[in-house]
Amino acid sequence: MHEVDLLVIGGGINGAGIARDASGRGLRVLLCEQHDLAAHTSSASSKLIHGGLRYLEQGEFALVRKALSEREIVRRQAPFLVQPLRFVLPWEPHLRPRWMLRLGLWLYDHLGQRSPSFPAATAVDLQADPIGALLLPHLHHGFSYADAQVDDARLVLLNALDAAGRGARILTGTRCLQVQRHGTHWQAQLQTAAEPPFTVHARAVLNAAGPWAGSLLQQMRGDSGAPALRLVQGSHIVLRRPWPAHSACLLQQPDGRVVFLLPFASDHLLVGTTDTDYRGDPSRCTVLPEEIDYLCTAASRYLRDPVTPSQVVWQFAGVRPLLADPDARAARLSRDYRLQLQDDGAPALHVLGGKLTTYRVLAEQALELLRGALAQMGPAWTAHGPALPGSDWGDAADATAQLQQRAPWLPAGLAHRWAHAYGSRSAELLEDARDLPALGEDFGAGLHAREVAFLREHEWARTADDVLWRRSKLGLRLDAAQAARLQTWMQDR
C-alpha cells in the first residue's frame, strides 16, 4: 500500500508543474502518467512562451496579462531552454488595419512588465529587414515584437526532474485504472505494463490528465453531465529549410486566423497551427491532409519560396483541451484554464484547459485551493525560488561557452545541442570523458550511447521514440535503420 498526500494524474506540463510545486512545499507526491512524460498535448504545441497577441482581439486581456507575467518568470526559471524570439508581423492592408495592429502591440507591451529580453514593439521596413528577403516583394511594412520559444517536452521533463529531486515519485507507463473516494481519502488502482495493479491511498487527487481530464472528472463525480472540455486538434508541419535562428513571423490569414513561421531544430522551419474540433482517442490524433494544405497555403501567401506538401519532412498534431463553449469557433475558444474543486470529504481538483506559458501560476493556484485539506504544506515558492535543473550556467550561449571550455574536443554542433537541451547538466553527461570515443557508440547525428543511457537513467526514456522525438528532435536526422539500431540497443539493456 502506497500512502501519499497528493496523487497527480497526468504527466504533461500541468501535472509536472504541480508535482514540482507540491513536493517543494513538503508534500508526499506521486505522479502517474499512462504513457511518456509530455507524450501528447505538451509535446505538440507551437513551442512558445508568449502572452498570446491574438487573444487580445478576443478580449482576453486578463489571460494575456497573466501570460506575459509568466513569460518573464519561466524565462528566469530555465534561461538555457527558453529563448527570446523576435516576431515580424507583415502588414496586409486588406486584412487588419494598421491602427489596429499598432493598438494591439501597444497593449501587448503595456499589459505586462518588460525586460531587456523582450523589447517593445516597433514598426519595420520589410525592404530593409533581413526577414523581408524571405517574404514576397510587395510586402513593404510590418511590425516586430518579442516573445520566446521553448522545447515544450523538455520543459515538462525539467519540472518532473525537479519534483523527483524534491522527493516526488514519477511513474511513467502507469495507468490509473480506477480512483474512488473512501471516507477522508482516495483509493486509486495503478498499473504498469509489466506488473500487477497496486493501490495508492491519497489525501487529495489532482486531475491533470489534459484531453482526458473531462472524462476523468465525470468518472470521479459519478455523473454524465455536460462536457467540461472541448477538444481541438492543432497540427504543425516541419520543413528542412534555412531560417534565421532568432526570428519568427506571425502571418495574418483571410479567415481571421494567424499562422506562425518559427525556427526549429537548428536548420528547420516550423509552420503552425490549425484549430479543428476533434472527436476520438486523443492519443491517436494525426495530421489531416487538408491541414497540411491549409498550412502550406497560409505560408505561401507570404513567402517568396512557396511551401508545398512534398517539402514536409515531419508533421505532428496534438489535442488541446479547451474550456467548452458550444457556440464558439474552435479558433476563438479561450486558452485560459478553470480549476474545479470537488470536495465531499476528500478533495479532488480538476485542471480544465490552460496553456504552456501559464503552467507555473496554474500549479500555484491549484495547490492553494487544496490548502484546507493539506494544511501542512509550505508556502508558495516557485515564482522566486530556485531555477529549474540545468540553469546554473545561465542562458544557452553562456552554457555553450562553459561546455566548450570544459570539453574543447566536443564537436561544435554537439556542444550547441547539449547546452540548449541540458544546460549545466551537460557536466553530468561528460563525467570523466576526455575524448569523443569515451561517449560510446554514435547512433547517428551525434547521439552517443552515453547520452542514451543518461536519458534512460535520469529522464525516464524507455523507447527510441522517447529519445528521438521528446528528449530531442533527432528523429529529424536519423534514418529508419539508425532508429531501429537505437531501439534494439535500448531493448537489450
PEURVEN-V408081 format. One record per pair of residues at least 24 apart in sequence whose ideal C-beta (glycine too) atoms are under 6 Angstrom apart, sorted by the first residue. I is the first residue (numbers start at 1). J is the second residue. D is the distance in Angstrom with one decimal. If there is no record, write none. Layout:
BEGIN
((I J D) (I J D))
END
This chain:
BEGIN
((1 199 5.7) (2 200 4.5) (3 201 4.8) (4 28 4.5) (4 30 4.6) (4 202 5.1) (5 203 5.1) (5 374 5.7) (6 204 5.2) (7 188 5.7) (7 200 5.8) (7 202 3.8) (7 205 4.9) (8 206 4.8) (8 208 5.9) (9 176 5.1) (9 207 5.5) (9 209 5.4) (10 208 3.8) (10 209 4.1) (10 210 5.8) (11 37 4.4) (12 41 5.8) (12 42 3.8) (12 210 4.9) (13 42 4.5) (13 156 5.1) (13 356 5.7) (13 359 4.5) (14 208 4.4) (14 351 5.2) (14 354 5.8) (14 359 5.5) (14 362 5.9) (15 208 3.6) (16 156 4.9) (16 159 3.8) (16 160 4.5) (17 159 5.1) (17 359 4.3) (17 360 5.8) (17 363 4.1) (18 206 5.7) (18 363 4.3) (18 366 5.7) (19 163 4.0) (19 168 4.9) (20 159 4.6) (20 162 4.9) (20 163 4.1) (21 363 4.3) (21 367 5.7) (21 382 5.3) (22 367 5.8) (23 163 4.9) (23 166 3.9) (23 167 5.2) (23 168 4.1) (24 166 5.2) (24 381 5.5) (25 377 4.2) (25 378 4.0) (26 378 5.1) (27 377 5.4) (29 168 4.0) (30 169 4.6) (31 170 5.1) (32 171 4.8) (32 174 4.4) (32 176 5.6) (32 190 5.4) (33 172 5.0) (34 175 4.5) (36 172 5.7) (36 466 5.3) (37 156 5.4) (37 157 5.9) (37 160 5.6) (37 172 5.9) (37 460 6.0) (38 153 3.9) (38 156 3.9) (38 470 5.6) (40 282 6.0) (41 210 4.9) (41 318 4.6) (42 152 5.7) (42 156 5.1) (43 152 5.8) (43 153 4.0) (43 470 5.3) (44 316 5.3) (44 318 2.5) (45 152 4.8) (45 356 5.3) (46 260 5.7) (46 272 5.2) (46 273 5.5) (47 149 5.5) (47 150 5.9) (47 152 5.4) (48 149 6.0) (49 74 5.2) (49 82 5.5) (49 148 4.2) (49 150 5.1) (49 357 5.0) (50 147 3.9) (53 108 5.4) (54 258 5.3) (56 104 5.1) (56 107 5.8) (58 332 5.7) (63 336 4.6) (64 111 5.5) (65 111 4.4) (65 112 5.9) (66 358 6.0) (67 357 4.6) (67 358 5.6) (68 111 5.7) (68 112 2.6) (69 112 5.2) (70 357 5.3) (70 358 5.3) (70 361 5.6) (72 115 5.9) (73 383 5.9) (75 148 5.9) (77 387 5.1) (77 388 5.1) (78 388 4.6) (78 391 5.9) (79 391 5.8) (79 394 5.7) (79 395 4.3) (80 395 5.7) (80 396 4.8) (80 399 4.7) (80 423 3.7) (81 150 5.7) (82 148 5.1) (82 150 4.9) (83 149 5.0) (84 117 4.5) (84 148 5.2) (85 147 5.7) (85 148 5.7) (85 149 4.7) (85 248 5.3) (86 144 5.7) (86 247 4.9) (87 145 5.4) (87 147 5.9) (87 248 5.0) (87 250 5.3) (88 131 4.6) (88 142 5.6) (88 144 5.2) (88 249 5.2) (89 142 5.5) (89 143 4.7) (89 250 4.7) (90 139 4.8) (90 142 4.3) (91 141 4.6) (91 142 5.2) (95 252 4.6) (101 143 5.8) (105 143 5.8) (105 145 5.5) (118 146 4.1) (119 146 5.5) (121 145 4.0) (131 247 5.6) (135 302 5.4) (136 304 5.8) (152 356 5.8) (153 470 4.2) (157 459 5.6) (158 388 4.2) (158 389 5.7) (161 389 5.0) (162 388 5.7) (162 389 5.7) (172 460 4.8) (181 346 5.2) (184 345 5.5) (184 346 5.4) (185 346 5.2) (186 346 5.2) (204 347 4.8) (204 370 5.3) (204 373 5.3) (205 348 4.4) (206 349 5.1) (207 350 4.4) (208 351 4.7) (210 321 5.4) (211 282 3.6) (211 319 4.4) (211 321 4.8) (213 321 6.0) (213 350 6.0) (213 352 6.0) (217 350 4.6) (220 348 5.7) (227 324 5.4) (228 324 5.9) (228 352 5.2) (229 321 4.6) (229 324 5.7) (229 352 5.9) (230 322 5.2) (230 324 4.5) (231 278 4.4) (231 319 5.0) (232 275 5.4) (232 320 4.8) (232 322 5.4) (232 330 4.7) (233 276 4.5) (233 278 4.1) (233 285 5.7) (233 317 5.6) (233 319 5.7) (234 273 4.2) (234 274 5.9) (234 318 5.7) (234 320 5.6) (235 274 4.7) (235 287 4.4) (235 291 4.3) (235 317 4.2) (236 270 5.9) (236 272 3.4) (236 273 5.5) (236 316 5.6) (237 271 5.0) (237 292 5.9) (237 295 5.2) (237 312 4.7) (237 315 5.0) (238 268 5.3) (238 270 5.6) (238 313 5.7) (238 314 4.1) (239 269 4.6) (239 311 5.1) (240 268 5.6) (240 313 5.0) (241 269 5.1) (243 269 4.6) (251 302 5.2) (253 298 5.5) (257 331 5.3) (259 298 4.2) (265 473 4.4) (265 476 5.6) (271 295 4.9) (271 299 5.2) (275 330 4.1) (275 331 4.1) (277 330 5.4) (278 319 5.2) (282 319 4.1) (285 317 4.7) (285 319 5.0) (286 317 5.8) (287 315 4.3) (287 317 4.6) (314 476 6.0) (322 353 5.6) (323 353 4.5) (337 362 5.7) (339 366 5.5) (339 369 5.9) (341 369 5.4) (347 373 4.6) (390 422 5.4) (390 423 3.1) (390 424 5.3) (390 425 4.3) (391 423 5.8) (392 424 3.9) (393 423 5.6) (393 424 4.2) (396 420 4.9) (399 423 4.9) (409 435 5.4) (414 446 4.4) (429 454 5.5) (443 482 5.6) (443 486 4.6) (444 478 4.4) (444 482 4.0) (445 474 5.2) (445 477 3.8) (445 478 5.9) (447 474 5.3))
END
